[in-house]
Amino acid sequence: MRHSAAVWDYRAAIEHTKDWNGMDQVVLRNPQGASARVSLHGGKVFSWRNEQGEELLFTSSKGIFQPPKAVRGGIPVCFPQFGNCGSLEQHGFARSKIWTVDDNPPPLHPNDSHGKSFIDLLLKPSEEDLKCWPYSYECRLRVSLAANGDLALTSRVRNINGKPFSFSFAYHTYLSVSDISEVRVEGLETLDYLDNLRQRERFTEQGDALTFESEVDRVYLSCPNAIAILDHERKRTYVIRKDGLPDVAVWNPWEKKSKAMVDLWR
C-alpha cells in the first residue's frame, strides 16, 4: 500500500505584486482560499478575506495611496507613538514609510507551520528620519495567515546603538462591519477607560457590552487578552487576541466626523 501526504509550501503561497498605484505589495494565501494583502507603504495589511472571499477589513475607497500620506483603513502600524503628542505626526511615522521585505526571515516553528504563509517586513530609520526622531532602531513586522484563515501580526522593536528611547505602539485596526448600531464589543465590561472626547477623563465601563449610539474614542486599560466584536446583522464575530499590548482602543467617528474626513467617507 502506498501512502501520500500533501505538502504545503508557504513560499508558493506568497505573491509579490503591485497595487493600482504601482506600490509594492505582498499577497498571502492559505490552502482554503483565504488571503491577506500587505502593502510595503506603511507595512499595512489593507485586505483580509476569508475563504468565501468576504472582506473583513475596511479600507476607504477615498484613501490616498501615495507616500508620505498614510492610507486610511486596514491595519495601520502606529510607531513610535499612538495618538497625537510631541513633535511627531499623529500615530507616528511607521504607517507612512516604505518598508522592505526581509529575504531571510527566521523560520516558523515546525509545530506552527502547517498551512501557514507569512512575510517579514523591516523598517529602519533613514538619515532624514533621524533628524526628527534621533534614535536608531529596527522594527520587524511578521504578518502570517494560518490554515484556518486567522490573521496574526507580530512586531519586534530592536534598539540598534544602545541609546535608550521610549515609544508606544498600536495596531489601529479598521474592521468591516454592517450597521454600527448592530455591533457590540464584549470583554471590556467593568474596565477603566480614558475618554478622548472628554479630555482623557477616566471612567469605568458600566455595561455588559459596549454598543454604539454616537461617536466613541476610548482607550480601555489593562484589558484581557481576548475581546469579541459581534456583528449581529452579518452573523459574524471577530475575536481579537493580543499579547504584550495591555490596552485596547475603540474608535468610531460616527456620521458627522466621518463626513469631514476627505479620505474616509465613501
C-alpha positions as CSV (number, residue, x, y, z in Angstrom):
1,M,0.0,0.0,0.0
2,R,1.4,3.4,-0.9
3,H,0.8,6.4,1.2
4,S,1.0,10.0,0.2
5,A,0.8,13.3,2.0
6,A,0.1,16.8,0.8
7,V,2.9,19.2,1.5
8,W,2.2,22.9,1.9
9,D,5.0,25.2,0.8
10,Y,4.4,28.6,2.3
11,R,6.7,30.2,-0.3
12,A,4.4,29.1,-3.1
13,A,1.6,30.9,-1.2
14,I,3.3,34.3,-1.4
15,E,2.9,36.6,-4.4
16,H,4.9,39.8,-4.8
17,T,2.9,42.3,-6.9
18,K,1.9,46.0,-7.1
19,D,-1.2,47.8,-6.3
20,W,-3.1,50.1,-8.7
21,N,-0.7,53.0,-7.9
22,G,2.4,50.9,-8.5
23,M,3.3,50.4,-4.9
24,D,4.8,47.1,-4.0
25,Q,2.6,44.7,-2.1
26,V,2.6,41.0,-1.0
27,V,-0.3,38.7,-1.1
28,L,-0.5,35.8,1.3
29,R,-2.9,32.8,0.7
30,N,-3.8,29.7,2.5
31,P,-4.9,26.3,1.1
32,Q,-8.6,27.1,1.8
33,G,-8.6,30.3,-0.3
34,A,-8.3,33.0,2.4
35,S,-5.9,35.8,1.6
36,A,-4.2,38.9,3.1
37,R,-2.7,41.8,1.1
38,V,0.2,43.7,2.7
39,S,1.5,46.9,1.3
40,L,5.1,48.0,1.8
41,H,3.7,51.5,2.1
42,G,3.3,51.6,5.8
43,G,3.8,47.9,6.3
44,K,0.0,47.8,6.2
45,V,-2.4,44.9,5.9
46,F,-5.1,46.5,3.8
47,S,-7.1,43.5,2.8
48,W,-8.0,40.3,4.7
49,R,-10.5,37.9,3.0
50,N,-11.9,34.7,4.4
51,E,-12.3,31.5,2.3
52,Q,-15.6,32.7,1.0
53,G,-13.9,35.8,-0.4
54,E,-15.6,38.2,2.1
55,E,-13.6,41.3,3.0
56,L,-13.0,41.5,6.8
57,L,-11.2,44.9,6.9
58,F,-12.3,48.3,5.9
59,T,-10.2,50.4,3.6
60,S,-11.7,53.7,2.3
61,S,-12.3,54.0,-1.4
62,K,-11.3,57.6,-0.9
63,G,-8.0,56.6,0.6
64,I,-4.8,58.4,-0.7
65,F,-2.4,55.6,-1.7
66,Q,0.7,57.7,-2.2
67,P,3.5,58.4,0.3
68,P,4.0,60.3,2.5
69,K,0.3,60.2,3.2
70,A,-0.8,57.2,5.4
71,V,-3.6,55.2,3.9
72,R,-6.9,55.3,5.8
73,G,-8.1,51.8,6.7
74,G,-6.7,48.3,7.0
75,I,-4.3,47.8,9.9
76,P,-2.0,50.8,10.3
77,V,1.1,50.2,12.4
78,C,1.4,53.1,14.9
79,F,5.0,53.6,15.9
80,P,6.8,55.2,17.7
81,Q,3.7,56.8,19.2
82,F,0.0,56.2,19.3
83,G,-2.1,59.3,19.5
84,N,-1.1,62.9,19.0
85,C,1.7,64.1,21.3
86,G,5.0,65.7,21.0
87,S,6.5,66.8,17.7
88,L,5.9,63.7,15.6
89,E,2.9,63.2,13.3
90,Q,-0.2,61.6,14.7
91,H,0.2,57.9,15.4
92,G,3.9,58.1,14.4
93,F,5.7,57.8,11.1
94,A,5.8,54.0,10.6
95,R,2.4,53.9,8.9
96,S,3.6,56.3,6.2
97,K,7.1,55.0,5.5
98,I,8.2,52.4,2.9
99,W,9.1,49.1,4.5
100,T,11.3,46.4,3.0
101,V,10.9,42.7,2.8
102,D,13.3,40.5,4.8
103,D,14.6,37.9,2.4
104,N,16.0,35.8,5.2
105,P,13.3,35.7,7.9
106,P,13.5,33.5,11.0
107,P,11.6,30.2,10.2
108,L,8.3,29.2,11.6
109,H,8.3,26.7,14.4
110,P,7.6,23.2,12.9
111,N,4.5,22.9,15.1
112,D,3.2,26.1,13.8
113,S,3.9,25.9,10.1
114,H,1.1,23.6,8.7
115,G,-0.8,25.5,6.1
116,K,0.6,28.9,7.2
117,S,2.1,31.6,4.9
118,F,3.9,34.6,6.3
119,I,6.1,37.6,5.3
120,D,8.5,39.6,7.4
121,L,8.9,43.4,6.8
122,L,11.5,45.7,8.2
123,L,11.7,49.4,8.9
124,K,14.9,51.2,9.7
125,P,15.5,54.9,10.0
126,S,16.9,56.9,7.2
127,E,19.3,59.9,7.7
128,E,16.3,62.2,7.2
129,D,14.2,60.2,9.8
130,L,17.0,60.6,12.4
131,K,16.6,64.4,12.2
132,C,13.0,64.2,13.6
133,W,13.5,61.2,15.9
134,P,17.2,60.7,16.7
135,Y,17.1,57.0,17.7
136,S,18.5,54.0,15.8
137,Y,16.1,51.1,15.7
138,E,14.9,48.1,13.7
139,C,11.2,47.5,13.6
140,R,10.2,44.0,12.4
141,L,6.6,43.1,11.4
142,R,5.6,39.5,10.7
143,V,2.2,39.0,9.0
144,S,1.0,35.4,8.9
145,L,-2.1,33.8,7.5
146,A,-3.0,30.4,9.1
147,A,-4.6,27.4,7.6
148,N,-7.9,28.3,9.3
149,G,-7.8,31.8,7.9
150,D,-6.7,33.5,11.1
151,L,-4.5,36.6,10.6
152,A,-1.7,37.3,13.0
153,L,0.7,40.3,13.3
154,T,3.8,40.2,15.4
155,S,6.1,43.1,15.9
156,R,9.5,43.5,17.5
157,V,11.4,46.7,18.0
158,R,15.2,46.5,18.5
159,N,17.5,49.2,19.8
160,I,20.5,49.4,17.4
161,N,23.0,51.6,19.1
162,G,22.0,51.3,22.8
163,K,20.8,54.9,23.2
164,P,17.7,54.5,25.4
165,F,14.4,55.5,23.9
166,S,10.7,55.1,24.9
167,F,7.8,54.5,22.5
168,S,4.2,53.5,22.3
169,F,2.8,51.1,19.7
170,A,-0.6,50.1,18.4
171,Y,-2.3,48.2,15.6
172,H,-5.1,50.6,14.6
173,T,-7.4,48.0,13.0
174,Y,-10.3,49.1,10.9
175,L,-12.8,46.2,10.8
176,S,-15.5,45.9,8.2
177,V,-18.9,45.7,9.9
178,S,-22.5,46.3,8.8
179,D,-24.8,48.8,10.6
180,I,-22.7,50.0,13.5
181,S,-25.9,50.1,15.7
182,E,-25.9,46.3,15.3
183,V,-22.4,45.8,16.6
184,R,-21.3,45.2,20.2
185,V,-17.9,44.7,21.8
186,E,-17.6,42.1,24.6
187,G,-14.8,41.7,27.1
188,L,-14.4,45.3,28.2
189,E,-17.0,45.3,31.0
190,T,-16.0,46.7,34.4
191,L,-12.7,48.1,32.9
192,D,-11.5,51.6,33.3
193,Y,-11.1,53.7,30.2
194,L,-9.8,57.1,29.1
195,D,-12.3,59.1,27.1
196,N,-10.6,61.1,24.4
197,L,-13.8,63.1,23.8
198,R,-13.7,64.3,27.4
199,Q,-10.0,65.4,27.8
200,R,-9.0,61.8,28.6
201,E,-11.0,61.7,31.8
202,R,-11.1,58.3,33.4
203,F,-14.4,56.3,33.7
204,T,-15.4,52.7,34.4
205,E,-17.4,50.7,31.8
206,Q,-20.8,50.1,33.3
207,G,-22.5,48.0,30.6
208,D,-22.2,44.2,30.0
209,A,-21.1,45.1,26.4
210,L,-20.1,48.3,24.5
211,T,-22.6,49.4,21.9
212,F,-22.6,52.4,19.6
213,E,-25.1,55.3,19.5
214,S,-22.7,58.2,18.9
215,E,-19.0,59.0,18.4
216,V,-16.7,56.8,20.5
217,D,-13.0,57.4,21.2
218,R,-11.7,55.5,24.2
219,V,-8.7,53.7,25.5
220,Y,-9.6,50.7,27.8
221,L,-6.8,50.0,30.3
222,S,-5.3,46.6,31.3
223,C,-7.6,44.6,29.1
224,P,-7.9,40.8,28.9
225,N,-6.0,39.1,26.1
226,A,-9.2,38.4,24.1
227,I,-12.2,40.5,23.2
228,A,-15.0,39.9,20.8
229,I,-16.7,42.1,18.3
230,L,-20.2,40.8,17.4
231,D,-21.8,41.9,14.1
232,H,-25.4,40.7,14.5
233,E,-26.5,41.7,11.0
234,R,-23.8,39.7,9.3
235,K,-23.8,37.0,11.9
236,R,-20.1,37.4,12.2
237,T,-17.8,37.5,15.3
238,Y,-14.3,38.8,15.3
239,V,-12.2,37.6,18.2
240,I,-9.1,39.7,18.7
241,R,-6.3,38.2,20.8
242,K,-3.2,40.1,21.9
243,D,0.0,39.5,23.8
244,G,2.3,42.2,25.2
245,L,-0.1,45.1,24.4
246,P,-2.0,46.0,27.6
247,D,-4.7,48.4,26.4
248,V,-7.5,48.4,23.7
249,A,-8.6,51.5,21.8
250,V,-12.1,51.6,20.5
251,W,-12.9,54.3,17.9
252,N,-15.9,55.1,15.7
253,P,-16.1,58.7,14.3
254,W,-19.8,58.4,13.7
255,E,-21.5,60.2,10.8
256,K,-20.6,63.9,11.3
257,K,-16.9,63.4,11.9
258,S,-16.5,60.7,9.2
259,K,-18.1,63.0,6.6
260,A,-15.5,65.7,7.5
261,M,-12.6,63.3,6.7
262,V,-11.9,63.5,3.0
263,D,-10.1,60.2,2.9
264,L,-12.7,58.2,4.8
265,W,-16.3,58.9,3.7
266,R,-17.4,56.9,0.7
